[in-house]
Amino acid sequence: MILAGGTNLLVYIKDGAFKEGVIVDITGLEALKRIRRKKDRVEIDSVVTIAGLLDSELLKKTISFIPEMMIDFANLLVRNTSTIGGNIARPLIYQS
Ligand SMILES: Cc1cc2nc3c(=O)[nH]c(=O)nc-3n(C[C@H](O)[C@H](O)[C@H](O)COP(=O)(O)OP(=O)(O)OC[C@H]3O[C@@H](n4cnc5c(N)ncnc54)[C@H](O)[C@@H]3O)c2cc1C
């Protein structure tokens, strides 16, 4: 399993959902923490945190509804650790 912010995965592990397997921690991969403009689009890497979306000057200027929406996301602690990649992947993985 990929471990990003761990706000979901660590809870599932604690609850005994996964008893064996390999965890790959991607939180140290700086190359996956960027938000950048590429020609006519903005790319958001998967390890960008919710706080990173909230604070991004580029997003505020280009796709302002993203940081605006994130104001209501969880609490400060969760926003600082949880990632956009984990947020997208979690429902795909656990609701199927
Ligand atoms: C107190 C609390 C409040 C919350 N409030 C909200 C809320 O308001 N709104 C909301 O939407 N969610 C909320 N959540 C849910 C959670 O915080 C988000 O879903 C979060 O973004 C998950 O990201 P993570 O980086 O912590 O993922 P993790 O817990 O690290 O991973 C979650 C799943 O995604 C997979 N994964 C992670 N990164 C990748 C990747 N790059 N590629 C492929 N798979 C990947 C993992 O293997 C795992 O299966 C809340 C959670 C808590 C504990």
The ligand as an SDF file (V2000), in Angstrom:
LIG
                    3D

 53 58  0  0  0  0  0  0  0  0999 V2000
  -10.5450   13.8120   11.2170 C   0  0  0  0  0  0  0  0  0  0  0  0
  -10.6490   13.6090    9.7270 C   0  0  0  0  0  0  0  0  0  0  0  0
  -11.3670   14.5110    8.9740 C   0  0  0  0  0  0  0  0  0  0  0  0
  -11.4760   14.3430    7.5720 C   0  0  0  0  0  0  0  0  0  0  0  0
  -12.1770   15.2730    6.8600 N   0  0  0  0  0  0  0  0  0  0  0  0
  -12.3050   15.1440    5.5220 C   0  0  0  0  0  0  0  0  0  0  0  0
  -13.0200   16.1140    4.7550 C   0  0  0  0  0  0  0  0  0  0  0  0
  -13.5030   17.1210    5.2770 O   0  0  0  0  0  0  0  0  0  0  0  0
  -13.1470   15.9030    3.4350 N   0  0  0  0  0  0  0  0  0  0  0  0
  -12.6000   14.8110    2.7950 C   0  0  0  0  0  0  0  0  0  0  0  0
  -12.7140   14.6900    1.5750 O   0  0  0  0  0  0  0  0  0  0  0  0
  -11.8950   13.8810    3.5080 N   0  0  0  0  0  0  0  0  0  0  0  0
  -11.7520   14.0150    4.8440 C   0  0  0  0  0  0  0  0  0  0  0  0
  -11.0420   13.0920    5.5600 N   0  0  0  0  0  0  0  0  0  0  0  0
  -10.4960   11.9290    4.8520 C   0  0  0  0  0  0  0  0  0  0  0  0
   -8.9770   12.0040    4.5470 C   0  0  0  0  0  0  0  0  0  0  0  0
   -8.3140   12.9410    5.3060 O   0  0  0  0  0  0  0  0  0  0  0  0
   -8.7230   12.2700    3.0820 C   0  0  0  0  0  0  0  0  0  0  0  0
   -9.3110   11.2810    2.2790 O   0  0  0  0  0  0  0  0  0  0  0  0
   -7.2180   12.3740    2.7860 C   0  0  0  0  0  0  0  0  0  0  0  0
   -7.0480   13.3120    1.7490 O   0  0  0  0  0  0  0  0  0  0  0  0
   -6.4920   11.1070    2.5050 C   0  0  0  0  0  0  0  0  0  0  0  0
   -5.1740   11.4470    2.1120 O   0  0  0  0  0  0  0  0  0  0  0  0
   -3.8830   10.8240    2.7990 P   0  0  0  0  0  0  0  0  0  0  0  0
   -2.7270   11.4660    2.1160 O   0  0  0  0  0  0  0  0  0  0  0  0
   -3.9360   10.9250    4.2800 O   0  0  0  0  0  0  0  0  0  0  0  0
   -4.0430    9.3090    2.3420 O   0  0  0  0  0  0  0  0  0  0  0  0
   -3.5410    7.9530    3.0240 P   0  0  0  0  0  0  0  0  0  0  0  0
   -4.3040    7.6950    4.2710 O   0  0  0  0  0  0  0  0  0  0  0  0
   -2.0510    7.9480    3.1050 O   0  0  0  0  0  0  0  0  0  0  0  0
   -3.9960    6.9500    1.8850 O   0  0  0  0  0  0  0  0  0  0  0  0
   -5.3810    6.7250    1.5930 C   0  0  0  0  0  0  0  0  0  0  0  0
   -5.4660    5.6760    0.4730 C   0  0  0  0  0  0  0  0  0  0  0  0
   -4.9880    6.2410   -0.7560 O   0  0  0  0  0  0  0  0  0  0  0  0
   -3.8750    5.4890   -1.2540 C   0  0  0  0  0  0  0  0  0  0  0  0
   -2.9370    6.4490   -1.8160 N   0  0  0  0  0  0  0  0  0  0  0  0
   -2.3910    7.5220   -1.1790 C   0  0  0  0  0  0  0  0  0  0  0  0
   -1.6300    8.2380   -2.0290 N   0  0  0  0  0  0  0  0  0  0  0  0
   -1.6910    7.6020   -3.2310 C   0  0  0  0  0  0  0  0  0  0  0  0
   -1.0990    7.8540   -4.5070 C   0  0  0  0  0  0  0  0  0  0  0  0
   -0.2960    8.9030   -4.7200 N   0  0  0  0  0  0  0  0  0  0  0  0
   -1.3670    6.9830   -5.5130 N   0  0  0  0  0  0  0  0  0  0  0  0
   -2.1780    5.9070   -5.3130 C   0  0  0  0  0  0  0  0  0  0  0  0
   -2.7580    5.6160   -4.1090 N   0  0  0  0  0  0  0  0  0  0  0  0
   -2.5230    6.4490   -3.0890 C   0  0  0  0  0  0  0  0  0  0  0  0
   -3.3260    4.7430   -0.0470 C   0  0  0  0  0  0  0  0  0  0  0  0
   -2.6340    3.5720   -0.4000 O   0  0  0  0  0  0  0  0  0  0  0  0
   -4.5760    4.4540    0.7470 C   0  0  0  0  0  0  0  0  0  0  0  0
   -5.2320    3.3190    0.2370 O   0  0  0  0  0  0  0  0  0  0  0  0
  -10.8710   13.2280    6.9370 C   0  0  0  0  0  0  0  0  0  0  0  0
  -10.1230   12.3280    7.7180 C   0  0  0  0  0  0  0  0  0  0  0  0
  -10.0130   12.5090    9.0920 C   0  0  0  0  0  0  0  0  0  0  0  0
   -9.1960   11.5220    9.9020 C   0  0  0  0  0  0  0  0  0  0  0  0
  1  2  1  0
  2  3  1  0
  2 52  2  0
  3  4  2  0
  4  5  1  0
  4 50  1  0
  5  6  2  0
  6  7  1  0
  6 13  1  0
  7  8  2  0
  7  9  1  0
  9 10  1  0
 10 11  2  0
 10 12  1  0
 12 13  2  0
 13 14  1  0
 14 15  1  0
 14 50  1  0
 15 16  1  0
 16 17  1  0
 16 18  1  0
 18 19  1  0
 18 20  1  0
 20 21  1  0
 20 22  1  0
 22 23  1  0
 23 24  1  0
 24 25  2  0
 24 26  1  0
 24 27  1  0
 27 28  1  0
 28 29  2  0
 28 30  1  0
 28 31  1  0
 31 32  1  0
 32 33  1  0
 33 34  1  0
 33 48  1  0
 34 35  1  0
 35 36  1  0
 35 46  1  0
 36 37  1  0
 36 45  1  0
 37 38  2  0
 38 39  1  0
 39 40  1  0
 39 45  2  0
 40 41  1  0
 40 42  2  0
 42 43  1  0
 43 44  2  0
 44 45  1  0
 46 47  1  0
 46 48  1  0
 48 49  1  0
 50 51  2  0
 51 52  1  0
 52 53  1  0
M  END
$$$$
